[in-house]
Amino acid sequence: MLAPAFACALLAACGPADNAPGPGGVSVGEARALDEAAEMLDSQRLPEEALTEPGEPSAEPIPAKAESE
């Protein structure tokens, strides 16, 4: 009765270590951190005022710098 629970506990601990080689030449821990960062970036949204209609300038153009002689 105790053997199946013990076997499950042992199998659960068989995951790769954080410093084990992972995809793309980074460690498993680094790959996990990159995935979490990508999820955070994907979840961020631009504020409405950042979006402008096509053709509308978002700011006044910067005047061209005159070349000094």
PQR file with spaces between the fields and no chain letter, atoms N, CA, C, O and H, PARSE charges and radii, in Angstrom:
ATOM       1  N    MET     1       0.816   -1.183    0.000 -0.4000 1.5000
ATOM       2  CA   MET     1       0.000    0.000    0.000 -0.0000 2.0000
ATOM       3  C    MET     1       0.869    1.259    0.000  0.5500 1.7000
ATOM       4  O    MET     1       0.504    2.260   -0.618 -0.5500 1.4000
ATOM       5  N    LEU     2       1.965    1.221    0.657 -0.4000 1.5000
ATOM       6  CA   LEU     2       2.867    2.355    0.720 -0.0000 2.0000
ATOM       7  C    LEU     2       3.772    2.421   -0.507  0.5500 1.7000
ATOM       8  O    LEU     2       4.262    3.495   -0.858 -0.5500 1.4000
ATOM       9  H    LEU     2       2.261    0.408    1.158  0.4000 1.0000
ATOM      10  N    ALA     3       3.993    1.297   -1.153 -0.4000 1.5000
ATOM      11  CA   ALA     3       4.896    1.236   -2.307 -0.0000 2.0000
ATOM      12  C    ALA     3       4.430    2.100   -3.477  0.5500 1.7000
ATOM      13  O    ALA     3       5.261    2.804   -4.051 -0.5500 1.4000
ATOM      14  H    ALA     3       3.594    0.426   -0.868  0.4000 1.0000
ATOM      15  N    PRO     4       3.136    2.092   -3.872 -0.5600 1.5000
ATOM      16  CA   PRO     4       2.727    2.953   -5.000  0.2800 2.0000
ATOM      17  C    PRO     4       2.911    4.443   -4.700  0.5500 1.7000
ATOM      18  O    PRO     4       3.302    5.205   -5.585 -0.5500 1.4000
ATOM      19  N    ALA     5       2.638    4.858   -3.479 -0.4000 1.5000
ATOM      20  CA   ALA     5       2.822    6.265   -3.113 -0.0000 2.0000
ATOM      21  C    ALA     5       4.296    6.637   -3.159  0.5500 1.7000
ATOM      22  O    ALA     5       4.653    7.727   -3.607 -0.5500 1.4000
ATOM      23  H    ALA     5       2.321    4.238   -2.761  0.4000 1.0000
ATOM      24  N    PHE     6       5.150    5.731   -2.697 -0.4000 1.5000
ATOM      25  CA   PHE     6       6.589    5.973   -2.722 -0.0000 2.0000
ATOM      26  C    PHE     6       7.099    6.046   -4.159  0.5500 1.7000
ATOM      27  O    PHE     6       7.943    6.884   -4.478 -0.5500 1.4000
ATOM      28  H    PHE     6       4.860    4.846   -2.333  0.4000 1.0000
ATOM      29  N    ALA     7       6.591    5.173   -5.024 -0.4000 1.5000
ATOM      30  CA   ALA     7       6.994    5.173   -6.435 -0.0000 2.0000
ATOM      31  C    ALA     7       6.572    6.469   -7.120  0.5500 1.7000
ATOM      32  O    ALA     7       7.333    7.023   -7.914 -0.5500 1.4000
ATOM      33  H    ALA     7       5.906    4.493   -4.765  0.4000 1.0000
ATOM      34  N    CYS     8       5.380    6.954   -6.825 -0.4000 1.5000
ATOM      35  CA   CYS     8       4.917    8.220   -7.415 -0.0000 2.0000
ATOM      36  C    CYS     8       5.787    9.387   -6.958  0.5500 1.7000
ATOM      37  O    CYS     8       6.098   10.280   -7.746 -0.5500 1.4000
ATOM      38  H    CYS     8       4.763    6.503   -6.180  0.4000 1.0000
ATOM      39  N    ALA     9       6.175    9.378   -5.698 -0.4000 1.5000
ATOM      40  CA   ALA     9       7.028   10.447   -5.182 -0.0000 2.0000
ATOM      41  C    ALA     9       8.390   10.432   -5.861  0.5500 1.7000
ATOM      42  O    ALA     9       8.946   11.485   -6.174 -0.5500 1.4000
ATOM      43  H    ALA     9       5.923    8.653   -5.058  0.4000 1.0000
ATOM      44  N    LEU    10       8.923    9.241   -6.087 -0.4000 1.5000
ATOM      45  CA   LEU    10      10.214    9.144   -6.765 -0.0000 2.0000
ATOM      46  C    LEU    10      10.121    9.609   -8.215  0.5500 1.7000
ATOM      47  O    LEU    10      11.019   10.297   -8.702 -0.5500 1.4000
ATOM      48  H    LEU    10       8.472    8.386   -5.833  0.4000 1.0000
ATOM      49  N    LEU    11       9.058    9.245   -8.899 -0.4000 1.5000
ATOM      50  CA   LEU    11       8.901    9.650  -10.296 -0.0000 2.0000
ATOM      51  C    LEU    11       8.689   11.155  -10.431  0.5500 1.7000
ATOM      52  O    LEU    11       9.121   11.754  -11.415 -0.5500 1.4000
ATOM      53  H    LEU    11       8.329    8.686   -8.503  0.4000 1.0000
ATOM      54  N    ALA    12       8.035   11.763   -9.463 -0.4000 1.5000
ATOM      55  CA   ALA    12       7.799   13.207   -9.520 -0.0000 2.0000
ATOM      56  C    ALA    12       9.102   13.983   -9.390  0.5500 1.7000
ATOM      57  O    ALA    12       9.201   15.109   -9.877 -0.5500 1.4000
ATOM      58  H    ALA    12       7.684   11.276   -8.663  0.4000 1.0000
ATOM      59  N    ALA    13      10.088   13.405   -8.748 -0.4000 1.5000
ATOM      60  CA   ALA    13      11.370   14.079   -8.555 -0.0000 2.0000
ATOM      61  C    ALA    13      12.333   13.839   -9.705  0.5500 1.7000
ATOM      62  O    ALA    13      13.497   14.228   -9.612 -0.5500 1.4000
ATOM      63  H    ALA    13      10.007   12.490   -8.352  0.4000 1.0000
ATOM      64  N    CYS    14      11.888   13.211  -10.784 -0.4000 1.5000
ATOM      65  CA   CYS    14      12.775   12.855  -11.890 -0.0000 2.0000
ATOM      66  C    CYS    14      12.849   13.919  -12.978  0.5500 1.7000
ATOM      67  O    CYS    14      13.359   13.635  -14.062 -0.5500 1.4000
ATOM      68  H    CYS    14      10.942   12.894  -10.859  0.4000 1.0000
ATOM      69  N    GLY    15      12.369   15.114  -12.734 -0.4000 1.5000
ATOM      70  CA   GLY    15      12.431   16.175  -13.740 -0.0000 2.0000
ATOM      71  C    GLY    15      13.859   16.646  -13.936  0.5500 1.7000
ATOM      72  O    GLY    15      14.724   16.367  -13.105 -0.5500 1.4000
ATOM      73  H    GLY    15      11.955   15.345  -11.853  0.4000 1.0000
ATOM      74  N    PRO    16      14.121   17.362  -15.032 -0.5600 1.5000
ATOM      75  CA   PRO    16      15.477   17.853  -15.278  0.2800 2.0000
ATOM      76  C    PRO    16      15.868   18.922  -14.257  0.5500 1.7000
ATOM      77  O    PRO    16      15.029   19.702  -13.806 -0.5500 1.4000
ATOM      78  N    ALA    17      17.124   18.945  -13.909 -0.4000 1.5000
ATOM      79  CA   ALA    17      17.632   19.962  -12.984 -0.0000 2.0000
ATOM      80  C    ALA    17      17.670   21.311  -13.698  0.5500 1.7000
ATOM      81  O    ALA    17      17.718   21.364  -14.927 -0.5500 1.4000
ATOM      82  H    ALA    17      17.805   18.312  -14.275  0.4000 1.0000
ATOM      83  N    ASP    18      17.649   22.398  -12.929 -0.4000 1.5000
ATOM      84  CA   ASP    18      17.661   23.737  -13.526 -0.0000 2.0000
ATOM      85  C    ASP    18      18.927   24.006  -14.324  0.5500 1.7000
ATOM      86  O    ASP    18      18.909   24.809  -15.257 -0.5500 1.4000
ATOM      87  H    ASP    18      17.610   22.355  -11.931  0.4000 1.0000
ATOM      88  N    ASN    19      20.028   23.347  -13.970 -0.4000 1.5000
ATOM      89  CA   ASN    19      21.268   23.597  -14.692 -0.0000 2.0000
ATOM      90  C    ASN    19      21.528   22.557  -15.777  0.5500 1.7000
ATOM      91  O    ASN    19      22.601   22.552  -16.380 -0.5500 1.4000
ATOM      92  H    ASN    19      20.043   22.695  -13.212  0.4000 1.0000
ATOM      93  N    ALA    20      20.557   21.673  -16.036 -0.4000 1.5000
ATOM      94  CA   ALA    20      20.691   20.689  -17.115 -0.0000 2.0000
ATOM      95  C    ALA    20      20.570   21.398  -18.461  0.5500 1.7000
ATOM      96  O    ALA    20      19.857   22.396  -18.567 -0.5500 1.4000
ATOM      97  H    ALA    20      19.685   21.678  -15.546  0.4000 1.0000
ATOM      98  N    PRO    21      21.254   20.898  -19.492 -0.5600 1.5000
ATOM      99  CA   PRO    21      21.150   21.533  -20.811  0.2800 2.0000
ATOM     100  C    PRO    21      19.714   21.502  -21.313  0.5500 1.7000
ATOM     101  O    PRO    21      19.020   20.493  -21.186 -0.5500 1.4000
ATOM     102  N    GLY    22      19.285   22.602  -21.874 -0.4000 1.5000
ATOM     103  CA   GLY    22      17.929   22.695  -22.396 -0.0000 2.0000
ATOM     104  C    GLY    22      17.946   23.084  -23.857  0.5500 1.7000
ATOM     105  O    GLY    22      18.989   23.004  -24.505 -0.5500 1.4000
ATOM     106  H    GLY    22      19.848   23.422  -21.977  0.4000 1.0000
ATOM     107  N    PRO    23      16.815   23.503  -24.386 -0.5600 1.5000
ATOM     108  CA   PRO    23      16.725   23.865  -25.798  0.2800 2.0000
ATOM     109  C    PRO    23      17.481   25.150  -26.106  0.5500 1.7000
ATOM     110  O    PRO    23      17.505   26.069  -25.286 -0.5500 1.4000
ATOM     111  N    GLY    24      18.087   25.219  -27.260 -0.4000 1.5000
ATOM     112  CA   GLY    24      18.751   26.442  -27.702 -0.0000 2.0000
ATOM     113  C    GLY    24      20.050   26.749  -26.987  0.5500 1.7000
ATOM     114  O    GLY    24      20.521   27.885  -27.051 -0.5500 1.4000
ATOM     115  H    GLY    24      18.067   24.473  -27.926  0.4000 1.0000
ATOM     116  N    GLY    25      20.640   25.792  -26.314 -0.4000 1.5000
ATOM     117  CA   GLY    25      21.912   26.030  -25.653 -0.0000 2.0000
ATOM     118  C    GLY    25      21.801   26.755  -24.327  0.5500 1.7000
ATOM     119  O    GLY    25      22.815   27.202  -23.790 -0.5500 1.4000
ATOM     120  H    GLY    25      20.256   24.870  -26.262  0.4000 1.0000
ATOM     121  N    VAL    26      20.597   26.887  -23.782 -0.4000 1.5000
ATOM     122  CA   VAL    26      20.429   27.495  -22.461 -0.0000 2.0000
ATOM     123  C    VAL    26      20.030   26.400  -21.488  0.5500 1.7000
ATOM     124  O    VAL    26      19.578   25.329  -21.894 -0.5500 1.4000
ATOM     125  H    VAL    26      19.774   26.524  -24.218  0.4000 1.0000
ATOM     126  N    SER    27      20.198   26.670  -20.212 -0.4000 1.5000
ATOM     127  CA   SER    27      19.823   25.668  -19.216 -0.0000 2.0000
ATOM     128  C    SER    27      18.306   25.614  -19.082  0.5500 1.7000
ATOM     129  O    SER    27      17.598   26.501  -19.560 -0.5500 1.4000
ATOM     130  H    SER    27      20.566   27.540  -19.881  0.4000 1.0000
ATOM     131  N    VAL    28      17.816   24.570  -18.432 -0.4000 1.5000
ATOM     132  CA   VAL    28      16.380   24.403  -18.234 -0.0000 2.0000
ATOM     133  C    VAL    28      15.821   25.581  -17.437  0.5500 1.7000
ATOM     134  O    VAL    28      14.742   26.085  -17.749 -0.5500 1.4000
ATOM     135  H    VAL    28      18.391   23.849  -18.044  0.4000 1.0000
ATOM     136  N    GLY    29      16.547   26.018  -16.414 -0.4000 1.5000
ATOM     137  CA   GLY    29      16.096   27.157  -15.609 -0.0000 2.0000
ATOM     138  C    GLY    29      16.043   28.443  -16.421  0.5500 1.7000
ATOM     139  O    GLY    29      15.112   29.235  -16.277 -0.5500 1.4000
ATOM     140  H    GLY    29      17.423   25.608  -16.160  0.4000 1.0000
ATOM     141  N    GLU    30      17.046   28.652  -17.278 -0.4000 1.5000
ATOM     142  CA   GLU    30      17.050   29.846  -18.134 -0.0000 2.0000
ATOM     143  C    GLU    30      15.908   29.788  -19.144  0.5500 1.7000
ATOM     144  O    GLU    30      15.270   30.805  -19.413 -0.5500 1.4000
ATOM     145  H    GLU    30      17.803   28.009  -17.395  0.4000 1.0000
ATOM     146  N    ALA    31      15.645   28.616  -19.701 -0.4000 1.5000
ATOM     147  CA   ALA    31      14.541   28.473  -20.654 -0.0000 2.0000
ATOM     148  C    ALA    31      13.211   28.761  -19.972  0.5500 1.7000
ATOM     149  O    ALA    31      12.335   29.394  -20.561 -0.5500 1.4000
ATOM     150  H    ALA    31      16.164   27.789  -19.483  0.4000 1.0000
ATOM     151  N    ARG    32      13.055   28.299  -18.732 -0.4000 1.5000
ATOM     152  CA   ARG    32      11.823   28.564  -17.983 -0.0000 2.0000
ATOM     153  C    ARG    32      11.678   30.066  -17.733  0.5500 1.7000
ATOM     154  O    ARG    32      10.588   30.618  -17.887 -0.5500 1.4000
ATOM     155  H    ARG    32      13.767   27.785  -18.254  0.4000 1.0000
ATOM     156  N    ALA    33      12.775   30.732  -17.347 -0.4000 1.5000
ATOM     157  CA   ALA    33      12.728   32.176  -17.097 -0.0000 2.0000
ATOM     158  C    ALA    33      12.397   32.942  -18.374  0.5500 1.7000
ATOM     159  O    ALA    33      11.649   33.919  -18.333 -0.5500 1.4000
ATOM     160  H    ALA    33      13.661   30.284  -17.222  0.4000 1.0000
ATOM     161  N    LEU    34      12.946   32.508  -19.505 -0.4000 1.5000
ATOM     162  CA   LEU    34      12.637   33.166  -20.778 -0.0000 2.0000
ATOM     163  C    LEU    34      11.174   32.979  -21.148  0.5500 1.7000
ATOM     164  O    LEU    34      10.540   33.909  -21.646 -0.5500 1.4000
ATOM     165  H    LEU    34      13.554   31.714  -19.538  0.4000 1.0000
ATOM     166  N    ASP    35      10.631   31.792  -20.912 -0.4000 1.5000
ATOM     167  CA   ASP    35       9.213   31.548  -21.190 -0.0000 2.0000
ATOM     168  C    ASP    35       8.323   32.432  -20.321  0.5500 1.7000
ATOM     169  O    ASP    35       7.331   32.982  -20.798 -0.5500 1.4000
ATOM     170  H    ASP    35      11.147   31.037  -20.507  0.4000 1.0000
ATOM     171  N    GLU    36       8.682   32.567  -19.041 -0.4000 1.5000
ATOM     172  CA   GLU    36       7.897   33.415  -18.142 -0.0000 2.0000
ATOM     173  C    GLU    36       7.970   34.875  -18.573  0.5500 1.7000
ATOM     174  O    GLU    36       6.965   35.583  -18.523 -0.5500 1.4000
ATOM     175  H    GLU    36       9.488   32.120  -18.654  0.4000 1.0000
ATOM     176  N    ALA    37       9.143   35.332  -18.994 -0.4000 1.5000
ATOM     177  CA   ALA    37       9.290   36.714  -19.455 -0.0000 2.0000
ATOM     178  C    ALA    37       8.477   36.944  -20.724  0.5500 1.7000
ATOM     179  O    ALA    37       7.862   37.999  -20.881 -0.5500 1.4000
ATOM     180  H    ALA    37       9.960   34.757  -19.034  0.4000 1.0000
ATOM     181  N    ALA    38       8.468   35.973  -21.626 -0.4000 1.5000
ATOM     182  CA   ALA    38       7.685   36.107  -22.859 -0.0000 2.0000
ATOM     183  C    ALA    38       6.197   36.173  -22.546  0.5500 1.7000
ATOM     184  O    ALA    38       5.468   36.935  -23.181 -0.5500 1.4000
ATOM     185  H    ALA    38       8.968   35.116  -21.498  0.4000 1.0000
ATOM     186  N    GLU    39       5.733   35.387  -21.575 -0.4000 1.5000
ATOM     187  CA   GLU    39       4.326   35.439  -21.177 -0.0000 2.0000
ATOM     188  C    GLU    39       3.974   36.804  -20.601  0.5500 1.7000
ATOM     189  O    GLU    39       2.896   37.335  -20.870 -0.5500 1.4000
ATOM     190  H    GLU    39       6.325   34.768  -21.059  0.4000 1.0000
ATOM     191  N    MET    40       4.893   37.382  -19.797 -0.4000 1.5000
ATOM     192  CA   MET    40       4.633   38.710  -19.232 -0.0000 2.0000
ATOM     193  C    MET    40       4.528   39.753  -20.338  0.5500 1.7000
ATOM     194  O    MET    40       3.641   40.606  -20.302 -0.5500 1.4000
ATOM     195  H    MET    40       5.768   36.950  -19.578  0.4000 1.0000
ATOM     196  N    LEU    41       5.426   39.692  -21.322 -0.4000 1.5000
ATOM     197  CA   LEU    41       5.390   40.657  -22.422 -0.0000 2.0000
ATOM     198  C    LEU    41       4.136   40.486  -23.260  0.5500 1.7000
ATOM     199  O    LEU    41       3.543   41.474  -23.695 -0.5500 1.4000
ATOM     200  H    LEU    41       6.146   38.999  -21.351  0.4000 1.0000
ATOM     201  N    ASP    42       3.726   39.248  -23.491 -0.4000 1.5000
ATOM     202  CA   ASP    42       2.519   38.998  -24.268 -0.0000 2.0000
ATOM     203  C    ASP    42       1.274   39.510  -23.560  0.5500 1.7000
ATOM     204  O    ASP    42       0.310   39.908  -24.214 -0.5500 1.4000
ATOM     205  H    ASP    42       4.207   38.446  -23.137  0.4000 1.0000
ATOM     206  N    SER    43       1.284   39.506  -22.232 -0.4000 1.5000
ATOM     207  CA   SER    43       0.102   39.922  -21.487 -0.0000 2.0000
ATOM     208  C    SER    43      -0.012   41.438  -21.359  0.5500 1.7000
ATOM     209  O    SER    43      -1.076   41.947  -21.006 -0.5500 1.4000
ATOM     210  H    SER    43       2.067   39.184  -21.701  0.4000 1.0000
ATOM     211  N    GLN    44       1.067   42.166  -21.641 -0.4000 1.5000
ATOM     212  CA   GLN    44       1.017   43.624  -21.527 -0.0000 2.0000
ATOM     213  C    GLN    44       0.264   44.210  -22.715  0.5500 1.7000
ATOM     214  O    GLN    44       0.369   43.707  -23.833 -0.5500 1.4000
ATOM     215  H    GLN    44       1.931   41.752  -21.928  0.4000 1.0000
ATOM     216  N    ARG    45      -0.487   45.262  -22.473 -0.4000 1.5000
ATOM     217  CA   ARG    45      -1.255   45.933  -23.515 -0.0000 2.0000
ATOM     218  C    ARG    45      -0.836   47.401  -23.588  0.5500 1.7000
ATOM     219  O    ARG    45      -0.460   48.007  -22.585 -0.5500 1.4000
ATOM     220  H    ARG    45      -0.573   45.671  -21.564  0.4000 1.0000
ATOM     221  N    LEU    46      -0.911   47.952  -24.792 -0.4000 1.5000
ATOM     222  CA   LEU    46      -0.626   49.374  -24.968 -0.0000 2.0000
ATOM     223  C    LEU    46      -1.805   50.195  -24.473  0.5500 1.7000
ATOM     224  O    LEU    46      -2.951   49.771  -24.626 -0.5500 1.4000
ATOM     225  H    LEU    46      -1.218   47.460  -25.607  0.4000 1.0000
ATOM     226  N    PRO    47      -1.558   51.357  -23.886 -0.5600 1.5000
ATOM     227  CA   PRO    47      -2.673   52.234  -23.522  0.2800 2.0000
ATOM     228  C    PRO    47      -3.330   52.784  -24.779  0.5500 1.7000
ATOM     229  O    PRO    47      -2.686   52.894  -25.823 -0.5500 1.4000
ATOM     230  N    GLU    48      -4.603   53.128  -24.683 -0.4000 1.5000
ATOM     231  CA   GLU    48      -5.359   53.622  -25.838 -0.0000 2.0000
ATOM     232  C    GLU    48      -4.709   54.851  -26.465  0.5500 1.7000
ATOM     233  O    GLU    48      -4.717   54.984  -27.689 -0.5500 1.4000
ATOM     234  H    GLU    48      -5.125   53.039  -23.835  0.4000 1.0000
ATOM     235  N    GLU    49      -4.143   55.757  -25.658 -0.4000 1.5000
ATOM     236  CA   GLU    49      -3.550   56.977  -26.214 -0.0000 2.0000
ATOM     237  C    GLU    49      -2.289   56.692  -27.019  0.5500 1.7000
ATOM     238  O    GLU    49      -1.843   57.548  -27.782 -0.5500 1.4000
ATOM     239  H    GLU    49      -4.136   55.650  -24.664  0.4000 1.0000
ATOM     240  N    ALA    50      -1.711   55.514  -26.865 -0.4000 1.5000
ATOM     241  CA   ALA    50      -0.523   55.167  -27.644 -0.0000 2.0000
ATOM     242  C    ALA    50      -0.888   54.784  -29.070  0.5500 1.7000
ATOM     243  O    ALA    50      -0.040   54.802  -29.962 -0.5500 1.4000
ATOM     244  H    ALA    50      -2.073   54.819  -26.245  0.4000 1.0000
ATOM     245  N    LEU    51      -2.136   54.443  -29.278 -0.4000 1.5000
ATOM     246  CA   LEU    51      -2.584   54.040  -30.609 -0.0000 2.0000
ATOM     247  C    LEU    51      -3.143   55.254  -31.342  0.5500 1.7000
ATOM     248  O    LEU    51      -4.020   55.940  -30.818 -0.5500 1.4000
ATOM     249  H    LEU    51      -2.825   54.428  -28.553  0.4000 1.0000
ATOM     250  N    THR    52      -2.655   55.523  -32.530 -0.4000 1.5000
ATOM     251  CA   THR    52      -3.155   56.635  -33.332 -0.0000 2.0000
ATOM     252  C    THR    52      -3.689   56.094  -34.641  0.5500 1.7000
ATOM     253  O    THR    52      -3.341   54.991  -35.063 -0.5500 1.4000
ATOM     254  H    THR    52      -1.943   54.965  -32.956  0.4000 1.0000
ATOM     255  N    GLU    53      -4.531   56.876  -35.272 -0.4000 1.5000
ATOM     256  CA   GLU    53      -5.063   56.492  -36.576 -0.0000 2.0000
ATOM     257  C    GLU    53      -3.948   56.556  -37.608  0.5500 1.7000
ATOM     258  O    GLU    53      -3.057   57.397  -37.493 -0.5500 1.4000
ATOM     259  H    GLU    53      -4.814   57.771  -34.929  0.4000 1.0000
ATOM     260  N    PRO    54      -3.975   55.692  -38.608 -0.5600 1.5000
ATOM     261  CA   PRO    54      -2.968   55.774  -39.676  0.2800 2.0000
ATOM     262  C    PRO    54      -3.044   57.130  -40.367  0.5500 1.7000
ATOM     263  O    PRO    54      -4.133   57.622  -40.666 -0.5500 1.4000
ATOM     264  N    GLY    55      -1.915   57.715  -40.613 -0.4000 1.5000
ATOM     265  CA   GLY    55      -1.872   59.016  -41.266 -0.0000 2.0000
ATOM     266  C    GLY    55      -1.801   60.174  -40.292  0.5500 1.7000
ATOM     267  O    GLY    55      -1.417   61.277  -40.682 -0.5500 1.4000
ATOM     268  H    GLY    55      -1.031   57.316  -40.371  0.4000 1.0000
ATOM     269  N    GLU    56      -2.158   59.961  -39.044 -0.4000 1.5000
ATOM     270  CA   GLU    56      -2.072   61.021  -38.040 -0.0000 2.0000
ATOM     271  C    GLU    56      -0.676   61.000  -37.423  0.5500 1.7000
ATOM     272  O    GLU    56      -0.244   59.967  -36.911 -0.5500 1.4000
ATOM     273  H    GLU    56      -2.470   59.065  -38.726  0.4000 1.0000
ATOM     274  N    PRO    57       0.029   62.119  -37.466 -0.5600 1.5000
ATOM     275  CA   PRO    57       1.342   62.132  -36.804  0.2800 2.0000
ATOM     276  C    PRO    57       1.148   62.069  -35.293  0.5500 1.7000
ATOM     277  O    PRO    57       0.231   62.689  -34.755 -0.5500 1.4000
ATOM     278  N    SER    58       1.988   61.340  -34.627 -0.4000 1.5000
ATOM     279  CA   SER    58       1.869   61.217  -33.177 -0.0000 2.0000
ATOM     280  C    SER    58       2.498   62.412  -32.463  0.5500 1.7000
ATOM     281  O    SER    58       2.204   62.658  -31.293 -0.5500 1.4000
ATOM     282  H    SER    58       2.734   60.836  -35.064  0.4000 1.0000
ATOM     283  N    ALA    59       3.354   63.152  -33.154 -0.4000 1.5000
ATOM     284  CA   ALA    59       3.998   64.330  -32.584 -0.0000 2.0000
ATOM     285  C    ALA    59       4.438   65.228  -33.731  0.5500 1.7000
ATOM     286  O    ALA    59       4.430   64.825  -34.894 -0.5500 1.4000
ATOM     287  H    ALA    59       3.592   62.952  -34.104  0.4000 1.0000
ATOM     288  N    GLU    60       4.820   66.439  -33.387 -0.4000 1.5000
ATOM     289  CA   GLU    60       5.310   67.351  -34.416 -0.0000 2.0000
ATOM     290  C    GLU    60       6.641   66.842  -34.934  0.5500 1.7000
ATOM     291  O    GLU    60       7.455   66.337  -34.160 -0.5500 1.4000
ATOM     292  H    GLU    60       4.827   66.766  -32.442  0.4000 1.0000
ATOM     293  N    PRO    61       6.878   66.967  -36.245 -0.5600 1.5000
ATOM     294  CA   PRO    61       8.162   66.501  -36.771  0.2800 2.0000
ATOM     295  C    PRO    61       9.317   67.332  -36.212  0.5500 1.7000
ATOM     296  O    PRO    61       9.168   68.527  -35.953 -0.5500 1.4000
ATOM     297  N    ILE    62      10.431   66.705  -36.037 -0.4000 1.5000
ATOM     298  CA   ILE    62      11.628   67.384  -35.544 -0.0000 2.0000
ATOM     299  C    ILE    62      12.284   68.086  -36.722  0.5500 1.7000
ATOM     300  O    ILE    62      12.533   67.454  -37.749 -0.5500 1.4000
ATOM     301  H    ILE    62      10.552   65.735  -36.248  0.4000 1.0000
ATOM     302  N    PRO    63      12.573   69.400  -36.597 -0.5600 1.5000
ATOM     303  CA   PRO    63      13.198   70.101  -37.722  0.2800 2.0000
ATOM     304  C    PRO    63      14.577   69.523  -38.028  0.5500 1.7000
ATOM     305  O    PRO    63      15.305   69.083  -37.138 -0.5500 1.4000
ATOM     306  N    ALA    64      14.906   69.540  -39.308 -0.4000 1.5000
ATOM     307  CA   ALA    64      16.207   69.018  -39.738 -0.0000 2.0000
ATOM     308  C    ALA    64      17.310   69.906  -39.193  0.5500 1.7000
ATOM     309  O    ALA    64      17.154   71.125  -39.127 -0.5500 1.4000
ATOM     310  H    ALA    64      14.315   69.897  -40.031  0.4000 1.0000
ATOM     311  N    LYS    65      18.404   69.313  -38.811 -0.4000 1.5000
ATOM     312  CA   LYS    65      19.530   70.045  -38.257 -0.0000 2.0000
ATOM     313  C    LYS    65      20.306   70.687  -39.410  0.5500 1.7000
ATOM     314  O    LYS    65      20.683   70.004  -40.363 -0.5500 1.4000
ATOM     315  H    LYS    65      18.530   68.322  -38.865  0.4000 1.0000
ATOM     316  N    ALA    66      20.540   71.977  -39.325 -0.4000 1.5000
ATOM     317  CA   ALA    66      21.306   72.674  -40.361 -0.0000 2.0000
ATOM     318  C    ALA    66      22.780   72.333  -40.199  0.5500 1.7000
ATOM     319  O    ALA    66      23.318   72.320  -39.092 -0.5500 1.4000
ATOM     320  H    ALA    66      20.233   72.532  -38.551  0.4000 1.0000
ATOM     321  N    GLU    67      23.416   72.058  -41.327 -0.4000 1.5000
ATOM     322  CA   GLU    67      24.843   71.741  -41.278 -0.0000 2.0000
ATOM     323  C    GLU    67      25.635   73.029  -41.095  0.5500 1.7000
ATOM     324  O    GLU    67      25.368   74.021  -41.774 -0.5500 1.4000
ATOM     325  H    GLU    67      22.979   72.069  -42.227  0.4000 1.0000
ATOM     326  N    SER    68      26.591   73.024  -40.199 -0.4000 1.5000
ATOM     327  CA   SER    68      27.429   74.212  -39.997 -0.0000 2.0000
ATOM     328  C    SER    68      28.624   74.136  -40.933  0.5500 1.7000
ATOM     329  O    SER    68      29.153   73.060  -41.214 -0.5500 1.4000
ATOM     330  H    SER    68      26.808   72.219  -39.647  0.4000 1.0000
ATOM     331  N    GLU    69      29.035   75.300  -41.407 -0.4000 1.5000
ATOM     332  CA   GLU    69      30.145   75.355  -42.371 -0.0000 2.0000
ATOM     333  C    GLU    69      31.424   75.718  -41.715  0.5500 1.7000
ATOM     334  O    GLU    69      32.455   75.808  -42.381 -0.5500 1.4000
ATOM     335  H    GLU    69      28.605   76.174  -41.179  0.4000 1.0000
